[in-house]
Amino acid sequence: MSQTEIGARAKFDFIRYASVWEDADILCEALRPSVAGGRILSIASAGDNVLAMLTLDPAEIVAVDLSAPQLAAVELRMVAFGELDRDALLAFLGVTPAADRARTYAALRGALSERAREFWDRHPEAIALGAAHAGKFERFFGIFRRLVLPLVHGRRTVESLLVPRDASGRERFYVERWDSLRWRLIFRLFFSRFVMGRLGRDPEFFAHVEGSVGERILARTRHALTALETHSNPYLTYILTGNFAADALPMYLRPEHYATIRDRLSRVTLLQSAAEQAPGRFDGFNLSDIFEYMSPSGHVESYRAFAALAQPGARFAYWNLLAPRGVPDALRPGIMPLRDVAERLHQRDRAWFYGAFHVDEVART
């Protein structure tokens, strides 16, 4: 099943991801050697990582998605970046409090395309909430935070998880205060294939996943809560508190990147299409976790289509949640996995639930 085929089986008529749940820091490090002055093909999602990749100084980023609402989410971010100072941007997106987001939207809407404007005009509740919070996946984490986590841990324990500690202190806290039998049981249930498929992602996204979903994500969660800093992790902070924090922001919202991103917004092209059908040749590919949704034969077909779009020396970066999908054997040695690079970056991945991160490189000859 290619991306075109998943478009016929899963729903793409709403915002599934209002924020991007993939770590832009490791993505940018993976693609940096190949994309300066070149072209990047990226899954659009909500636009966080598209904007973050502007810091790599590409000539163009083609942000592609099957979902018109997801492209509307990217476009709103871009217009907000272009029209608002950083404090007003954070308030409008919902990262900080705002008195009247509807009024800000009224000032921005004229800069949107007709299609994006029509979408956001129909969703004033999403504007009022803050565009960074208005997705199905964010609501899924909200259910976990409000209804599930309190069955396991009290507010003080949750807040204490985000206190700065060294690695040994995080391990001790996890073992002594966090990792209870109730935590493990409820976590496995809530992050099961059934619950995630209906409340968070889409059942079709798990069609090619084998084994226990909850058990595998639980193992990765232990890694995130012990091996990685918790207090500066934007994804963990959001899941536990319902928002990002000043010292725990995704890459595109950090103050040091604001001016660079704003100056390079014109380099982003939005395209509603299957990613394999994007025009031109590319030096870098941010493919999110799209291979996860495909059958083994569909994965090979799709990867082959991307390979036909790749310049010599191009890099591919993508995640696997649970279904293993790497470089098809039929495409080697023309494209080789950079396993050491990918594993090193995966160990630092703060959006920790993915089972693997891949970095592949096209031969230069």
C-alpha positions in Angstrom: 0.0 0.0 0.0 1.5 3.3 -1.1 0.8 6.7 0.3 -1.9 7.2 -2.4 -3.6 4.0 -1.2 -3.5 5.0 2.5 -5.3 8.2 1.4 -8.2 6.1 0.3 -8.4 4.0 3.5 -7.7 6.5 6.3 -9.4 9.9 7.0 -7.6 13.1 6.1 -10.4 15.6 6.3 -9.5 17.1 9.8 -6.4 18.2 11.7 -5.0 15.0 13.2 -1.7 16.7 14.4 -1.9 20.3 15.5 1.7 20.0 16.6 4.4 17.7 15.2 5.3 14.8 17.4 8.7 14.2 15.8 11.9 15.7 17.2 13.1 18.4 14.8 16.6 18.5 16.4 17.5 15.0 15.3 15.8 15.5 12.0 17.8 18.6 11.2 21.1 17.0 12.3 20.3 14.0 10.0 19.7 16.2 6.9 22.2 19.0 7.5 25.1 17.5 5.4 23.0 17.3 2.2 20.5 20.2 2.1 22.2 23.6 2.4 21.3 25.5 -0.8 19.3 22.5 -2.1 15.7 21.3 -2.0 13.9 19.3 0.7 10.8 17.3 0.3 8.9 17.1 3.6 5.7 15.7 4.9 3.9 18.8 6.0 2.0 17.6 9.1 1.4 20.8 11.2 4.4 22.6 9.9 6.7 22.6 13.0 9.5 20.6 11.4 9.0 22.3 8.0 9.8 25.6 9.6 12.6 24.1 11.7 14.3 22.9 8.6 14.5 26.5 7.3 17.4 26.9 9.7 19.4 24.5 7.4 19.4 27.2 4.7 17.8 25.2 1.9 16.8 26.9 -1.4 13.3 25.4 -1.1 11.2 23.1 1.1 8.2 21.4 -0.7 5.8 20.6 2.2 3.4 18.0 0.9 0.4 16.3 2.6 -2.7 14.4 1.6 -4.7 16.4 4.1 -5.9 19.9 3.2 -6.5 20.7 6.9 -2.9 19.9 7.7 -1.7 22.2 5.0 -4.1 24.9 6.4 -2.3 24.4 9.7 1.1 24.9 8.1 -0.1 28.0 6.2 -1.6 29.6 9.4 1.8 29.1 11.2 3.6 30.7 8.3 1.3 33.7 8.1 1.6 34.1 11.9 5.4 34.0 11.7 5.4 36.6 9.0 3.0 39.0 10.6 3.5 38.7 14.4 6.4 39.4 16.7 7.6 36.4 18.7 5.6 37.1 21.8 2.4 37.5 19.8 3.2 34.4 17.8 3.4 32.2 21.0 0.2 33.7 22.3 -1.7 33.2 19.1 -0.6 29.5 18.7 -1.6 28.8 22.3 1.8 28.4 23.9 1.2 31.4 26.1 -2.0 33.1 27.3 -3.9 35.4 24.9 -6.7 37.7 25.6 -8.3 37.5 22.1 -7.0 35.0 19.5 -10.1 35.6 17.3 -9.1 39.2 16.9 -5.5 38.3 16.0 -6.9 35.8 13.5 -9.1 38.5 12.0 -6.0 40.5 11.3 -4.2 37.5 9.8 -6.9 35.9 7.7 -6.5 38.2 4.7 -3.0 36.8 4.1 -4.2 33.2 4.0 -5.1 31.4 0.8 -8.8 31.1 0.1 -8.8 27.4 1.0 -6.9 27.9 4.3 -9.1 30.9 5.2 -12.3 28.9 4.6 -11.0 26.1 6.8 -10.1 28.3 9.7 -13.3 30.4 9.3 -15.2 27.1 10.0 -13.2 26.4 13.2 -13.3 29.4 15.5 -13.1 27.1 18.5 -9.6 25.9 17.2 -8.4 29.5 16.9 -9.7 30.3 20.4 -7.9 27.3 21.8 -4.7 28.0 20.0 -3.8 26.3 16.7 -1.0 24.3 18.3 -3.6 22.4 20.4 -6.4 21.8 17.9 -5.7 18.3 16.7 -7.0 14.8 17.4 -3.7 13.6 18.7 -3.5 16.6 21.1 -7.0 15.6 22.4 -5.8 12.1 22.8 -2.9 13.3 25.1 -5.4 15.5 26.9 -7.5 12.5 27.8 -4.5 10.8 29.1 -3.4 13.8 31.1 -6.9 14.6 32.6 -8.5 11.2 33.0 -5.8 8.5 33.0 -2.7 9.8 34.6 -4.5 10.9 37.8 -5.5 7.2 38.3 -1.8 6.5 38.7 0.0 9.5 40.1 -0.9 12.7 41.9 -0.1 16.2 40.7 3.0 16.5 42.9 4.5 13.3 41.6 3.8 14.4 38.0 5.4 17.9 38.6 8.3 16.2 40.3 9.0 14.2 37.2 9.9 17.4 35.4 12.4 18.6 38.0 16.0 18.7 36.7 18.0 15.6 37.8 21.1 13.9 36.5 20.8 10.4 34.9 21.1 8.5 38.2 18.6 10.7 39.8 16.1 10.2 37.0 16.6 6.4 37.2 16.1 6.4 40.9 12.9 8.5 40.6 11.5 6.3 37.9 12.1 3.1 39.9 11.1 4.3 43.3 8.2 6.7 42.5 6.9 6.3 39.0 7.2 2.7 37.8 4.3 1.1 39.7 2.3 -1.9 38.6 -0.7 0.4 38.1 1.4 2.6 35.8 2.4 -0.3 33.6 -1.1 -1.8 33.4 -2.9 1.4 32.6 -0.2 2.6 30.2 -0.3 -0.7 28.2 -4.1 -0.3 27.9 -4.3 3.3 26.9 -1.4 3.1 24.4 -2.8 -0.1 23.0 -3.4 -0.6 19.2 -7.2 -0.4 19.9 -7.3 2.8 22.0 -4.6 4.7 20.0 -6.2 3.7 16.7 -9.6 5.2 17.7 -8.6 8.1 19.9 -5.3 9.2 18.5 -4.1 8.0 15.1 -6.2 5.9 12.8 -6.8 2.1 12.9 -5.4 1.9 9.4 -2.0 3.2 10.6 -1.6 -0.1 12.6 -2.6 -2.4 9.8 1.0 -3.7 9.4 2.1 -3.6 13.1 2.7 -6.9 14.9 3.0 -7.6 18.6 2.0 -5.5 21.6 1.9 -1.8 20.9 1.6 -0.7 24.5 4.5 -2.9 25.7 6.9 -1.5 23.1 6.0 2.1 23.7 6.3 1.5 27.5 9.9 0.4 27.0 10.7 3.5 25.0 9.0 5.6 27.6 11.3 4.3 30.3 14.2 5.4 28.1 12.8 8.9 27.8 12.2 9.3 31.5 15.6 8.0 32.6 18.2 8.4 29.9 17.0 11.8 28.6 16.5 15.1 30.4 12.8 15.4 31.4 12.7 19.1 32.3 13.7 20.4 28.9 11.7 17.8 26.8 9.0 19.7 25.0 7.0 16.6 24.1 7.0 15.2 27.6 6.2 18.6 29.0 3.2 18.9 26.7 1.9 15.4 27.5 2.1 16.0 31.2 1.0 19.6 31.4 -1.0 20.3 28.3 1.4 22.8 26.8 5.0 23.6 26.1 7.2 25.7 28.4 9.7 28.5 28.0 12.6 26.1 28.6 10.9 23.2 26.8 10.0 24.4 23.3 10.0 22.6 20.0 12.8 23.8 17.8 10.8 26.1 15.5 9.6 28.2 18.5 12.9 28.8 20.2 13.9 32.4 20.3 17.3 31.9 18.5 15.5 30.6 15.4 12.6 33.1 15.1 14.3 35.7 12.8 15.9 33.0 10.6 12.6 31.2 10.0 10.7 34.5 9.5 13.3 35.6 6.9 13.0 32.4 4.9 9.3 31.7 4.8 9.1 32.4 1.1 11.2 29.3 0.5 8.4 27.0 1.6 6.0 25.6 -1.1 2.8 23.9 0.0 1.4 21.0 -2.1 -1.6 18.7 -1.5 -0.5 15.5 -3.1 0.9 12.1 -2.3 4.6 12.7 -1.4 5.9 10.4 -4.2 4.3 12.7 -6.8 6.1 15.9 -5.8 7.8 17.5 -8.8 11.5 17.9 -9.3 14.6 16.5 -7.6 15.5 16.8 -4.0 18.6 16.8 -1.7 16.8 15.8 1.5 13.7 14.0 2.5 11.7 14.3 5.7 9.3 11.4 5.3 7.9 11.3 8.9 6.7 7.8 9.5 4.7 7.2 6.2 6.3 3.8 5.5 4.7 2.6 8.8 1.3 2.6 7.0 2.3 0.5 4.1 2.5 -3.2 3.3 6.0 -4.5 2.6 5.4 -4.4 -1.1 3.9 -0.9 -0.9 6.9 0.3 1.1 9.3 -1.0 -1.6 7.2 0.7 -4.3 7.0 4.0 -2.4 10.7 4.1 -1.6 11.6 3.4 -5.2 9.5 6.4 -6.2 11.3 8.6 -3.7 14.7 7.3 -4.9 13.8 8.4 -8.4 13.4 12.0 -7.0 16.7 12.0 -5.2 19.9 13.8 -6.2 23.3 12.1 -5.7 24.2 12.4 -2.1 20.7 13.1 -0.9 19.6 11.9 2.5 16.4 10.4 3.7 15.2 10.7 7.3 12.2 8.9 8.6 10.8 7.1 11.7 9.3 3.7 12.4 6.8 3.6 15.2 6.4 -0.2 15.4 6.5 -1.7 11.8 10.1 -2.1 10.6 10.7 -0.3 7.4 14.2 0.6 6.1 16.0 0.8 2.8 14.7 -2.0 0.5 17.3 -4.5 -0.4 16.6 -4.0 -4.1 17.8 -0.4 -3.8 21.2 -1.2 -2.3 24.0 -0.3 -2.7 22.7 2.8 -4.5 21.1 3.9 -1.2 22.8 2.9 2.0 21.5 3.1 5.6 23.7 5.2 7.9 23.1 3.0 10.9 25.6 4.5 13.3 24.3 8.1 12.6 20.6 7.0 12.9 21.1 5.0 16.1 23.1 7.8 17.8 20.3 10.3 16.9 17.6 7.8 18.0 19.1 7.6 21.4 18.6 11.4 21.7 15.1 11.4 20.3 12.9 13.3 22.7 9.7 12.3 20.9 10.6 8.9 22.2 7.7 6.6 21.3 9.2 5.7 17.9 10.8 2.3 17.7 13.5 3.4 15.2 14.9 6.4 13.3 16.4 5.9 9.9 19.0 8.0 8.0 19.8 6.8 4.5 22.2 8.3 1.9 22.2 8.1 -1.9 25.5 7.3 -3.5 27.3 10.2 -5.0 28.5 8.5 -8.1 
